[in-house]
Amino acid sequence: MGTTEGYPGPEPGLLLNPGGVAAAADGTVYVADTDHHRIVAAGPDGITGTGWGTEGTGEGELRRPVGIAVSGEGTVFVSDAGNGRIQAFDSDGGFRGDWHVEAPVGMDVTAAGALYVATGDGVAV
């Protein structure tokens, strides 16, 4: 991804206003590509190979994702700020579930699996 800095575009690896970044145990790096309404993933070698997301309000769709965290089991949590929710995905972008959180921003997952979410109103657990 480093070779594409400063060149926003819709192609994989080209980002527009990226938000959060998180690394999985296997070395995969996930980036919340906020203004493209998607998640971009790069392997440990830095090559962008996968990603998911389209703009929308349905399950698995995103509107301005800003925060991202990955659990030890590989679940990818995304703060879907434009939709006021947290969504959970598997490592390939398969939808696992969601829940309402007012104004979600950043987040982190503990080793024990507890998800902490910073919101415009405080912190949700």
N, CA, C and O atoms as CSV, one atom per row, in Angstrom:
chain,resi,resn,atom,element,x,y,z
A,1,MET,N,N,0.814,-1.194,0.000
A,1,MET,CA,C,0.000,0.000,0.000
A,1,MET,C,C,0.853,1.252,0.000
A,1,MET,O,O,0.385,2.311,-0.418
A,2,GLY,N,N,2.083,1.161,0.453
A,2,GLY,CA,C,2.935,2.332,0.534
A,2,GLY,C,C,3.215,2.981,-0.800
A,2,GLY,O,O,3.473,4.183,-0.859
A,3,THR,N,N,3.170,2.211,-1.877
A,3,THR,CA,C,3.460,2.788,-3.189
A,3,THR,C,C,2.305,3.592,-3.744
A,3,THR,O,O,2.461,4.253,-4.771
A,4,THR,N,N,1.157,3.557,-3.101
A,4,THR,CA,C,0.000,4.270,-3.622
A,4,THR,C,C,-0.348,5.508,-2.808
A,4,THR,O,O,-1.378,6.138,-3.050
A,5,GLU,N,N,0.494,5.861,-1.850
A,5,GLU,CA,C,0.206,7.021,-1.017
A,5,GLU,C,C,-0.014,8.262,-1.874
A,5,GLU,O,O,0.747,8.547,-2.799
A,6,GLY,N,N,-1.063,8.981,-1.545
A,6,GLY,CA,C,-1.320,10.238,-2.226
A,6,GLY,C,C,-2.074,10.108,-3.533
A,6,GLY,O,O,-2.300,11.108,-4.214
A,7,TYR,N,N,-2.470,8.889,-3.900
A,7,TYR,CA,C,-3.186,8.681,-5.152
A,7,TYR,C,C,-4.516,7.991,-4.893
A,7,TYR,O,O,-4.638,6.784,-5.104
A,8,PRO,N,N,-5.518,8.744,-4.435
A,8,PRO,CA,C,-6.790,8.115,-4.116
A,8,PRO,C,C,-7.478,7.594,-5.374
A,8,PRO,O,O,-7.427,8.227,-6.429
A,9,GLY,N,N,-8.108,6.461,-5.253
A,9,GLY,CA,C,-8.855,5.893,-6.370
A,9,GLY,C,C,-9.597,4.658,-5.924
A,9,GLY,O,O,-9.364,4.169,-4.819
A,10,PRO,N,N,-10.487,4.137,-6.754
A,10,PRO,CA,C,-11.301,2.995,-6.366
A,10,PRO,C,C,-10.610,1.639,-6.496
A,10,PRO,O,O,-11.136,0.644,-5.996
A,11,GLU,N,N,-9.459,1.567,-7.147
A,11,GLU,CA,C,-8.780,0.298,-7.326
A,11,GLU,C,C,-8.274,-0.233,-5.981
A,11,GLU,O,O,-8.018,0.544,-5.061
A,12,PRO,N,N,-8.130,-1.570,-5.870
A,12,PRO,CA,C,-7.572,-2.123,-4.632
A,12,PRO,C,C,-6.211,-1.499,-4.332
A,12,PRO,O,O,-5.365,-1.378,-5.218
A,13,GLY,N,N,-6.012,-1.111,-3.096
A,13,GLY,CA,C,-4.751,-0.503,-2.691
A,13,GLY,C,C,-4.740,1.004,-2.776
A,13,GLY,O,O,-3.885,1.645,-2.165
A,14,LEU,N,N,-5.669,1.592,-3.518
A,14,LEU,CA,C,-5.776,3.049,-3.595
A,14,LEU,C,C,-6.868,3.474,-2.627
A,14,LEU,O,O,-8.011,3.029,-2.725
A,15,LEU,N,N,-6.505,4.334,-1.700
A,15,LEU,CA,C,-7.390,4.687,-0.600
A,15,LEU,C,C,-7.850,6.127,-0.694
A,15,LEU,O,O,-7.152,6.979,-1.244
A,16,LEU,N,N,-9.039,6.395,-0.150
A,16,LEU,CA,C,-9.570,7.750,-0.089
A,16,LEU,C,C,-10.025,8.012,1.340
A,16,LEU,O,O,-11.046,7.490,1.787
A,17,ASN,N,N,-9.252,8.829,2.047
A,17,ASN,CA,C,-9.525,9.169,3.441
A,17,ASN,C,C,-9.574,7.923,4.327
A,17,ASN,O,O,-10.589,7.658,4.972
A,18,PRO,N,N,-8.472,7.153,4.359
A,18,PRO,CA,C,-8.488,5.950,5.197
A,18,PRO,C,C,-8.649,6.300,6.667
A,18,PRO,O,O,-8.094,7.285,7.154
A,19,GLY,N,N,-9.425,5.469,7.365
A,19,GLY,CA,C,-9.639,5.656,8.794
A,19,GLY,C,C,-8.729,4.752,9.582
A,19,GLY,O,O,-7.510,4.922,9.565
A,20,GLY,N,N,-9.310,3.790,10.274
A,20,GLY,CA,C,-8.544,2.898,11.132
A,20,GLY,C,C,-7.764,1.847,10.373
A,20,GLY,O,O,-8.005,1.578,9.196
A,21,VAL,N,N,-6.817,1.261,11.095
A,21,VAL,CA,C,-6.004,0.170,10.567
A,21,VAL,C,C,-5.821,-0.849,11.683
A,21,VAL,O,O,-5.662,-0.484,12.848
A,22,ALA,N,N,-5.845,-2.138,11.318
A,22,ALA,CA,C,-5.665,-3.202,12.306
A,22,ALA,C,C,-4.952,-4.370,11.650
A,22,ALA,O,O,-5.115,-4.627,10.457
A,23,ALA,N,N,-4.159,-5.073,12.446
A,23,ALA,CA,C,-3.437,-6.245,11.947
A,23,ALA,C,C,-3.966,-7.504,12.618
A,23,ALA,O,O,-4.215,-7.523,13.824
A,24,ALA,N,N,-4.135,-8.552,11.822
A,24,ALA,CA,C,-4.558,-9.857,12.335
A,24,ALA,C,C,-3.337,-10.667,12.743
A,24,ALA,O,O,-2.208,-10.328,12.389
A,25,ALA,N,N,-3.569,-11.734,13.487
A,25,ALA,CA,C,-2.477,-12.587,13.954
A,25,ALA,C,C,-1.680,-13.192,12.805
A,25,ALA,O,O,-0.491,-13.469,12.962
A,26,ASP,N,N,-2.318,-13.403,11.647
A,26,ASP,CA,C,-1.615,-13.983,10.504
A,26,ASP,C,C,-0.819,-12.955,9.703
A,26,ASP,O,O,-0.193,-13.301,8.701
A,27,GLY,N,N,-0.838,-11.689,10.138
A,27,GLY,CA,C,-0.090,-10.638,9.460
A,27,GLY,C,C,-0.892,-9.837,8.451
A,27,GLY,O,O,-0.385,-8.858,7.903
A,28,THR,N,N,-2.132,-10.229,8.191
A,28,THR,CA,C,-2.983,-9.459,7.287
A,28,THR,C,C,-3.295,-8.108,7.921
A,28,THR,O,O,-3.619,-8.031,9.106
A,29,VAL,N,N,-3.196,-7.052,7.131
A,29,VAL,CA,C,-3.500,-5.698,7.598
A,29,VAL,C,C,-4.791,-5.248,6.936
A,29,VAL,O,O,-4.934,-5.323,5.715
A,30,TYR,N,N,-5.736,-4.777,7.755
A,30,TYR,CA,C,-7.027,-4.296,7.284
A,30,TYR,C,C,-7.094,-2.781,7.458
A,30,TYR,O,O,-6.695,-2.252,8.495
A,31,VAL,N,N,-7.596,-2.089,6.442
A,31,VAL,CA,C,-7.729,-0.637,6.482
A,31,VAL,C,C,-9.178,-0.262,6.198
A,31,VAL,O,O,-9.779,-0.755,5.244
A,32,ALA,N,N,-9.735,0.612,7.031
A,32,ALA,CA,C,-11.064,1.165,6.776
A,32,ALA,C,C,-10.895,2.295,5.762
A,32,ALA,O,O,-10.422,3.381,6.098
A,33,ASP,N,N,-11.282,2.027,4.535
A,33,ASP,CA,C,-11.177,2.994,3.431
A,33,ASP,C,C,-12.463,3.828,3.447
A,33,ASP,O,O,-13.410,3.558,2.708
A,34,THR,N,N,-12.466,4.834,4.299
A,34,THR,CA,C,-13.682,5.554,4.684
A,34,THR,C,C,-14.496,6.076,3.504
A,34,THR,O,O,-15.685,5.773,3.404
A,35,ASP,N,N,-13.896,6.841,2.622
A,35,ASP,CA,C,-14.681,7.468,1.559
A,35,ASP,C,C,-14.964,6.572,0.359
A,35,ASP,O,O,-15.689,6.968,-0.554
A,36,HIS,N,N,-14.393,5.358,0.355
A,36,HIS,CA,C,-14.778,4.359,-0.647
A,36,HIS,C,C,-15.770,3.359,-0.052
A,36,HIS,O,O,-16.235,2.455,-0.746
A,37,HIS,N,N,-16.096,3.522,1.240
A,37,HIS,CA,C,-17.099,2.695,1.915
A,37,HIS,C,C,-16.745,1.213,1.815
A,37,HIS,O,O,-17.580,0.385,1.450
A,38,ARG,N,N,-15.482,0.893,2.148
A,38,ARG,CA,C,-15.031,-0.491,2.035
A,38,ARG,C,C,-13.894,-0.768,3.006
A,38,ARG,O,O,-13.347,0.139,3.634
A,39,ILE,N,N,-13.555,-2.048,3.109
A,39,ILE,CA,C,-12.395,-2.500,3.869
A,39,ILE,C,C,-11.396,-3.046,2.855
A,39,ILE,O,O,-11.761,-3.830,1.980
A,40,VAL,N,N,-10.142,-2.633,2.974
A,40,VAL,CA,C,-9.074,-3.119,2.097
A,40,VAL,C,C,-8.135,-3.961,2.942
A,40,VAL,O,O,-7.771,-3.571,4.052
A,41,ALA,N,N,-7.744,-5.112,2.421
A,41,ALA,CA,C,-6.845,-6.012,3.146
A,41,ALA,C,C,-5.561,-6.207,2.357
A,41,ALA,O,O,-5.581,-6.302,1.130
A,42,ALA,N,N,-4.448,-6.264,3.071
A,42,ALA,CA,C,-3.143,-6.522,2.460
A,42,ALA,C,C,-2.482,-7.656,3.224
A,42,ALA,O,O,-2.551,-7.715,4.451
A,43,GLY,N,N,-1.850,-8.543,2.496
A,43,GLY,CA,C,-1.147,-9.654,3.119
A,43,GLY,C,C,0.111,-9.190,3.815
A,43,GLY,O,O,0.481,-8.020,3.719
A,44,PRO,N,N,0.773,-10.094,4.514
A,44,PRO,CA,C,2.007,-9.753,5.226
A,44,PRO,C,C,3.099,-9.199,4.300
A,44,PRO,O,O,4.001,-8.493,4.751
A,45,ASP,N,N,3.013,-9.522,3.011
A,45,ASP,CA,C,3.997,-9.020,2.047
A,45,ASP,C,C,3.686,-7.605,1.582
A,45,ASP,O,O,4.440,-7.030,0.798
A,46,GLY,N,N,2.557,-7.026,2.069
A,46,GLY,CA,C,2.182,-5.663,1.695
A,46,GLY,C,C,1.382,-5.565,0.417
A,46,GLY,O,O,0.979,-4.472,0.021
A,47,ILE,N,N,1.144,-6.692,-0.238
A,47,ILE,CA,C,0.384,-6.685,-1.487
A,47,ILE,C,C,-1.103,-6.713,-1.168
A,47,ILE,O,O,-1.582,-7.592,-0.453
A,48,THR,N,N,-1.826,-5.739,-1.709
A,48,THR,CA,C,-3.261,-5.687,-1.510
A,48,THR,C,C,-3.908,-6.750,-2.373
A,48,THR,O,O,-3.720,-6.768,-3.590
A,49,GLY,N,N,-4.663,-7.627,-1.757
A,49,GLY,CA,C,-5.253,-8.708,-2.515
A,49,GLY,C,C,-6.747,-8.842,-2.363
A,49,GLY,O,O,-7.422,-9.339,-3.264
A,50,THR,N,N,-7.268,-8.411,-1.247
A,50,THR,CA,C,-8.683,-8.606,-1.002
A,50,THR,C,C,-9.293,-7.350,-0.406
A,50,THR,O,O,-8.611,-6.360,-0.144
A,51,GLY,N,N,-10.549,-7.422,-0.208
A,51,GLY,CA,C,-11.291,-6.348,0.426
A,51,GLY,C,C,-12.762,-6.579,0.196
A,51,GLY,O,O,-13.151,-7.453,-0.579
A,52,TRP,N,N,-13.569,-5.803,0.862
A,52,TRP,CA,C,-15.003,-5.937,0.683
A,52,TRP,C,C,-15.688,-4.650,1.065
A,52,TRP,O,O,-15.102,-3.762,1.684
A,53,GLY,N,N,-16.941,-4.573,0.681
A,53,GLY,CA,C,-17.790,-3.454,1.056
A,53,GLY,C,C,-18.284,-2.663,-0.132
A,53,GLY,O,O,-17.556,-2.403,-1.090
A,54,THR,N,N,-19.535,-2.292,-0.039
A,54,THR,CA,C,-20.151,-1.353,-0.967
A,54,THR,C,C,-20.956,-0.386,-0.118
A,54,THR,O,O,-21.324,-0.697,1.014
A,55,GLU,N,N,-21.222,0.772,-0.666
A,55,GLU,CA,C,-21.979,1.768,0.088
A,55,GLU,C,C,-23.436,1.337,0.197
A,55,GLU,O,O,-24.065,0.954,-0.790
A,56,GLY,N,N,-23.954,1.408,1.411
A,56,GLY,CA,C,-25.349,1.077,1.619
A,56,GLY,C,C,-25.683,0.922,3.082
A,56,GLY,O,O,-24.855,1.182,3.956
A,57,THR,N,N,-26.922,0.487,3.345
A,57,THR,CA,C,-27.409,0.363,4.708
A,57,THR,C,C,-27.765,-1.075,5.086
A,57,THR,O,O,-28.156,-1.333,6.224
A,58,GLY,N,N,-27.636,-2.004,4.154
A,58,GLY,CA,C,-27.981,-3.394,4.420
A,58,GLY,C,C,-26.878,-4.133,5.163
A,58,GLY,O,O,-25.814,-3.578,5.439
A,59,GLU,N,N,-27.151,-5.397,5.483
A,59,GLU,CA,C,-26.161,-6.226,6.150
A,59,GLU,C,C,-24.922,-6.348,5.278
A,59,GLU,O,O,-25.015,-6.693,4.099
A,60,GLY,N,N,-23.763,-6.063,5.860
A,60,GLY,CA,C,-22.508,-6.148,5.123
A,60,GLY,C,C,-22.171,-4.931,4.288
A,60,GLY,O,O,-21.056,-4.822,3.780
A,61,GLU,N,N,-23.114,-4.011,4.135
A,61,GLU,CA,C,-22.850,-2.765,3.413
A,61,GLU,C,C,-22.355,-1.715,4.400
A,61,GLU,O,O,-22.670,-1.771,5.589
A,62,LEU,N,N,-21.581,-0.759,3.901
A,62,LEU,CA,C,-20.935,0.224,4.771
A,62,LEU,C,C,-21.224,1.643,4.316
A,62,LEU,O,O,-21.419,1.909,3.130
A,63,ARG,N,N,-21.248,2.552,5.289
A,63,ARG,CA,C,-21.287,3.995,5.025
A,63,ARG,C,C,-20.283,4.651,5.953
A,63,ARG,O,O,-20.524,4.816,7.149
A,64,ARG,N,N,-19.156,5.020,5.374
A,64,ARG,CA,C,-18.088,5.707,6.089
A,64,ARG,C,C,-17.512,4.893,7.258
A,64,ARG,O,O,-17.586,5.323,8.409
A,65,PRO,N,N,-16.947,3.733,6.963
A,65,PRO,CA,C,-16.283,2.980,8.033
A,65,PRO,C,C,-15.053,3.740,8.517
A,65,PRO,O,O,-14.239,4.185,7.707
A,66,VAL,N,N,-14.916,3.889,9.817
A,66,VAL,CA,C,-13.793,4.681,10.342
A,66,VAL,C,C,-12.877,3.910,11.279
A,66,VAL,O,O,-11.681,4.195,11.335
A,67,GLY,N,N,-13.403,2.951,12.006
A,67,GLY,CA,C,-12.576,2.191,12.938
A,67,GLY,C,C,-12.596,0.730,12.577
A,67,GLY,O,O,-13.529,0.247,11.935
A,68,ILE,N,N,-11.559,0.025,12.992
A,68,ILE,CA,C,-11.471,-1.399,12.679
A,68,ILE,C,C,-10.626,-2.087,13.740
A,68,ILE,O,O,-9.661,-1.516,14.249
A,69,ALA,N,N,-10.997,-3.316,14.068
A,69,ALA,CA,C,-10.237,-4.126,15.028
A,69,ALA,C,C,-10.398,-5.584,14.631
A,69,ALA,O,O,-11.401,-5.966,14.027
A,70,VAL,N,N,-9.400,-6.399,14.977
A,70,VAL,CA,C,-9.437,-7.818,14.648
A,70,VAL,C,C,-9.229,-8.624,15.926
A,70,VAL,O,O,-8.278,-8.387,16.671
A,71,SER,N,N,-10.125,-9.580,16.174
A,71,SER,CA,C,-10.002,-10.428,17.361
A,71,SER,C,C,-8.942,-11.495,17.123
A,71,SER,O,O,-8.513,-11.717,15.990
A,72,GLY,N,N,-8.528,-12.147,18.195
A,72,GLY,CA,C,-7.560,-13.232,18.095
A,72,GLY,C,C,-8.050,-14.383,17.242
A,72,GLY,O,O,-7.248,-15.129,16.679
A,73,GLU,N,N,-9.377,-14.534,17.141
A,73,GLU,CA,C,-9.965,-15.594,16.315
A,73,GLU,C,C,-10.118,-15.172,14.864
A,73,GLU,O,O,-10.528,-15.979,14.029
A,74,GLY,N,N,-9.794,-13.914,14.546
A,74,GLY,CA,C,-9.860,-13.444,13.164
A,74,GLY,C,C,-11.126,-12.711,12.772
A,74,GLY,O,O,-11.286,-12.347,11.608
A,75,THR,N,N,-12.033,-12.485,13.716
A,75,THR,CA,C,-13.225,-11.688,13.409
A,75,THR,C,C,-12.813,-10.237,13.222
A,75,THR,O,O,-12.090,-9.676,14.044
A,76,VAL,N,N,-13.283,-9.628,12.125
A,76,VAL,CA,C,-12.969,-8.237,11.812
A,76,VAL,C,C,-14.179,-7.383,12.200
A,76,VAL,O,O,-15.264,-7.545,11.643
A,77,PHE,N,N,-13.983,-6.479,13.155
A,77,PHE,CA,C,-15.035,-5.574,13.611
A,77,PHE,C,C,-14.833,-4.223,12.939
A,77,PHE,O,O,-13.716,-3.706,12.900
A,78,VAL,N,N,-15.911,-3.650,12.411
A,78,VAL,CA,C,-15.835,-2.379,11.694
A,78,VAL,C,C,-16.822,-1.398,12.310
A,78,VAL,O,O,-17.999,-1.718,12.475
A,79,SER,N,N,-16.342,-0.195,12.652
A,79,SER,CA,C,-17.265,0.847,13.100
A,79,SER,C,C,-17.810,1.535,11.858
A,79,SER,O,O,-17.124,2.315,11.197
A,80,ASP,N,N,-19.052,1.223,11.568
A,80,ASP,CA,C,-19.770,1.715,10.389
A,80,ASP,C,C,-20.462,3.024,10.792
A,80,ASP,O,O,-21.662,3.052,11.064
A,81,ALA,N,N,-19.682,4.095,10.824
A,81,ALA,CA,C,-20.142,5.361,11.409
A,81,ALA,C,C,-21.373,5.925,10.715
A,81,ALA,O,O,-22.271,6.436,11.384
A,82,GLY,N,N,-21.434,5.845,9.410
A,82,GLY,CA,C,-22.564,6.406,8.670
A,82,GLY,C,C,-23.876,5.692,8.929
A,82,GLY,O,O,-24.950,6.258,8.725
A,83,ASN,N,N,-23.789,4.446,9.381
A,83,ASN,CA,C,-24.987,3.680,9.697
A,83,ASN,C,C,-25.211,3.529,11.196
A,83,ASN,O,O,-26.188,2.903,11.608
A,84,GLY,N,N,-24.320,4.092,12.028
A,84,GLY,CA,C,-24.482,4.023,13.471
A,84,GLY,C,C,-24.497,2.605,14.013
A,84,GLY,O,O,-25.376,2.234,14.790
A,85,ARG,N,N,-23.509,1.814,13.594
A,85,ARG,CA,C,-23.466,0.433,14.045
A,85,ARG,C,C,-22.051,-0.126,13.970
A,85,ARG,O,O,-21.165,0.452,13.341
A,86,ILE,N,N,-21.866,-1.261,14.627
A,86,ILE,CA,C,-20.656,-2.057,14.504
A,86,ILE,C,C,-21.052,-3.288,13.704
A,86,ILE,O,O,-22.084,-3.904,13.969
A,87,GLN,N,N,-20.228,-3.641,12.726
A,87,GLN,CA,C,-20.473,-4.868,11.969
A,87,GLN,C,C,-19.316,-5.829,12.196
A,87,GLN,O,O,-18.170,-5.411,12.361
A,88,ALA,N,N,-19.623,-7.102,12.202
A,88,ALA,CA,C,-18.610,-8.142,12.350
A,88,ALA,C,C,-18.551,-8.960,11.071
A,88,ALA,O,O,-19.580,-9.309,10.493
A,89,PHE,N,N,-17.318,-9.264,10.631
A,89,PHE,CA,C,-17.086,-10.018,9.401
A,89,PHE,C,C,-16.059,-11.107,9.669
A,89,PHE,O,O,-15.264,-11.002,10.604
A,90,ASP,N,N,-16.075,-12.163,8.843
A,90,ASP,CA,C,-14.960,-13.098,8.885
A,90,ASP,C,C,-13.819,-12.492,8.067
A,90,ASP,O,O,-13.974,-11.415,7.492
A,91,SER,N,N,-12.689,-13.168,8.013
A,91,SER,CA,C,-11.507,-12.593,7.367
A,91,SER,C,C,-11.662,-12.420,5.861
A,91,SER,O,O,-10.865,-11.722,5.234
A,92,ASP,N,N,-12.683,-13.049,5.273
A,92,ASP,CA,C,-12.943,-12.898,3.839
A,92,ASP,C,C,-14.063,-11.907,3.554
A,92,ASP,O,O,-14.467,-11.742,2.403
A,93,GLY,N,N,-14.568,-11.245,4.591
A,93,GLY,CA,C,-15.627,-10.257,4.406
A,93,GLY,C,C,-17.027,-10.822,4.538
A,93,GLY,O,O,-18.002,-10.124,4.260
A,94,GLY,N,N,-17.147,-12.076,4.957
A,94,GLY,CA,C,-18.469,-12.657,5.179
A,94,GLY,C,C,-19.132,-12.023,6.395
A,94,GLY,O,O,-18.530,-11.945,7.466
A,95,PHE,N,N,-20.349,-11.579,6.232
A,95,PHE,CA,C,-21.090,-10.907,7.300
A,95,PHE,C,C,-21.394,-11.879,8.428
A,95,PHE,O,O,-21.879,-12.986,8.191
A,96,ARG,N,N,-21.104,-11.457,9.670
A,96,ARG,CA,C,-21.371,-12.293,10.852
A,96,ARG,C,C,-22.436,-11.701,11.762
A,96,ARG,O,O,-23.083,-12.434,12.511
A,97,GLY,N,N,-22.629,-10.394,11.712
A,97,GLY,CA,C,-23.630,-9.773,12.569
A,97,GLY,C,C,-23.351,-8.294,12.755
A,97,GLY,O,O,-22.305,-7.785,12.351
A,98,ASP,N,N,-24.311,-7.609,13.378
A,98,ASP,CA,C,-24.133,-6.181,13.654
A,98,ASP,C,C,-24.961,-5.778,14.854
A,98,ASP,O,O,-25.873,-6.496,15.263
A,99,TRP,N,N,-24.639,-4.628,15.417
A,99,TRP,CA,C,-25.434,-4.065,16.493
A,99,TRP,C,C,-25.298,-2.549,16.482
A,99,TRP,O,O,-24.280,-1.991,16.070
A,100,HIS,N,N,-26.369,-1.902,16.952
A,100,HIS,CA,C,-26.431,-0.439,16.955
A,100,HIS,C,C,-25.513,0.144,18.020
A,100,HIS,O,O,-25.543,-0.264,19.181
A,101,VAL,N,N,-24.697,1.105,17.601
A,101,VAL,CA,C,-23.856,1.879,18.513
A,101,VAL,C,C,-23.889,3.315,17.995
A,101,VAL,O,O,-23.471,3.578,16.867
A,102,GLU,N,N,-24.371,4.221,18.792
A,102,GLU,CA,C,-24.460,5.616,18.375
A,102,GLU,C,C,-23.079,6.220,18.177
A,102,GLU,O,O,-22.266,6.214,19.102
A,103,ALA,N,N,-22.805,6.731,17.006
A,103,ALA,CA,C,-21.573,7.456,16.666
A,103,ALA,C,C,-20.291,6.665,16.955
A,103,ALA,O,O,-19.410,7.160,17.658
A,104,PRO,N,N,-20.176,5.425,16.415
A,104,PRO,CA,C,-18.946,4.664,16.663
A,104,PRO,C,C,-17.751,5.275,15.931
A,104,PRO,O,O,-17.880,5.768,14.810
A,105,VAL,N,N,-16.603,5.235,16.572
A,105,VAL,CA,C,-15.386,5.786,15.964
A,105,VAL,C,C,-14.296,4.713,16.007
A,105,VAL,O,O,-14.259,3.838,15.142
A,106,GLY,N,N,-13.410,4.772,17.005
A,106,GLY,CA,C,-12.330,3.799,17.119
A,106,GLY,C,C,-12.729,2.615,17.976
A,106,GLY,O,O,-13.735,2.650,18.684
A,107,MET,N,N,-11.922,1.563,17.900
A,107,MET,CA,C,-12.215,0.376,18.686
A,107,MET,C,C,-10.974,-0.465,18.875
A,107,MET,O,O,-9.968,-0.291,18.186
A,108,ASP,N,N,-11.066,-1.392,19.836
A,108,ASP,CA,C,-9.997,-2.350,20.064
A,108,ASP,C,C,-10.611,-3.596,20.698
A,108,ASP,O,O,-11.651,-3.526,21.353
A,109,VAL,N,N,-9.950,-4.735,20.493
A,109,VAL,CA,C,-10.388,-5.999,21.063
A,109,VAL,C,C,-9.293,-6.480,22.004
A,109,VAL,O,O,-8.116,-6.483,21.641
A,110,THR,N,N,-9.674,-6.888,23.214
A,110,THR,CA,C,-8.693,-7.410,24.165
A,110,THR,C,C,-8.354,-8.860,23.822
A,110,THR,O,O,-9.045,-9.496,23.027
A,111,ALA,N,N,-7.300,-9.368,24.422
A,111,ALA,CA,C,-6.911,-10.764,24.224
A,111,ALA,C,C,-8.015,-11.717,24.675
A,111,ALA,O,O,-8.135,-12.824,24.151
A,112,ALA,N,N,-8.817,-11.289,25.641
A,112,ALA,CA,C,-9.927,-12.108,26.128
A,112,ALA,C,C,-11.161,-12.010,25.227
A,112,ALA,O,O,-12.147,-12.713,25.449
A,113,GLY,N,N,-11.110,-11.141,24.213
A,113,GLY,CA,C,-12.216,-11.023,23.271
A,113,GLY,C,C,-13.220,-9.926,23.552
A,113,GLY,O,O,-14.222,-9.829,22.845
A,114,ALA,N,N,-12.989,-9.088,24.567
A,114,ALA,CA,C,-13.892,-7.969,24.845
A,114,ALA,C,C,-13.640,-6.859,23.829
A,114,ALA,O,O,-12.496,-6.480,23.577
A,115,LEU,N,N,-14.720,-6.345,23.254
A,115,LEU,CA,C,-14.627,-5.266,22.269
A,115,LEU,C,C,-14.943,-3.940,22.944
A,115,LEU,O,O,-16.005,-3.781,23.545
A,116,TYR,N,N,-14.032,-2.999,22.847
A,116,TYR,CA,C,-14.223,-1.639,23.364
A,116,TYR,C,C,-14.388,-0.705,22.179
A,116,TYR,O,O,-13.597,-0.748,21.236
A,117,VAL,N,N,-15.415,0.144,22.222
A,117,VAL,CA,C,-15.722,1.053,21.115
A,117,VAL,C,C,-15.754,2.484,21.642
A,117,VAL,O,O,-16.506,2.796,22.566
A,118,ALA,N,N,-14.934,3.351,21.048
A,118,ALA,CA,C,-15.012,4.780,21.356
A,118,ALA,C,C,-16.120,5.382,20.508
A,118,ALA,O,O,-16.182,5.160,19.299
A,119,THR,N,N,-16.987,6.141,21.150
A,119,THR,CA,C,-18.115,6.755,20.447
A,119,THR,C,C,-18.067,8.266,20.642
A,119,THR,O,O,-17.271,8.778,21.430
A,120,GLY,N,N,-18.913,8.959,19.927
A,120,GLY,CA,C,-19.032,10.388,20.115
A,120,GLY,C,C,-19.557,10.739,21.493
A,120,GLY,O,O,-19.436,11.880,21.941
A,121,ASP,N,N,-20.149,9.743,22.172
A,121,ASP,CA,C,-20.741,9.942,23.496
A,121,ASP,C,C,-19.955,9.320,24.633
A,121,ASP,O,O,-20.319,9.498,25.796
A,122,GLY,N,N,-18.884,8.593,24.332
A,122,GLY,CA,C,-18.126,7.926,25.388
A,122,GLY,C,C,-17.550,6.615,24.891
A,122,GLY,O,O,-17.050,6.543,23.769
A,123,VAL,N,N,-17.615,5.566,25.720
A,123,VAL,CA,C,-17.079,4.259,25.370
A,123,VAL,C,C,-18.148,3.207,25.618
A,123,VAL,O,O,-18.794,3.204,26.666
A,124,ALA,N,N,-18.335,2.311,24.647
A,124,ALA,CA,C,-19.265,1.187,24.783
A,124,ALA,C,C,-18.444,-0.091,24.881
A,124,ALA,O,O,-17.388,-0.211,24.259
A,125,VAL,N,N,-18.936,-1.041,25.663
A,125,VAL,CA,C,-18.245,-2.332,25.808
A,125,VAL,C,C,-19.171,-3.436,25.343
A,125,VAL,O,O,-18.799,-4.609,25.376
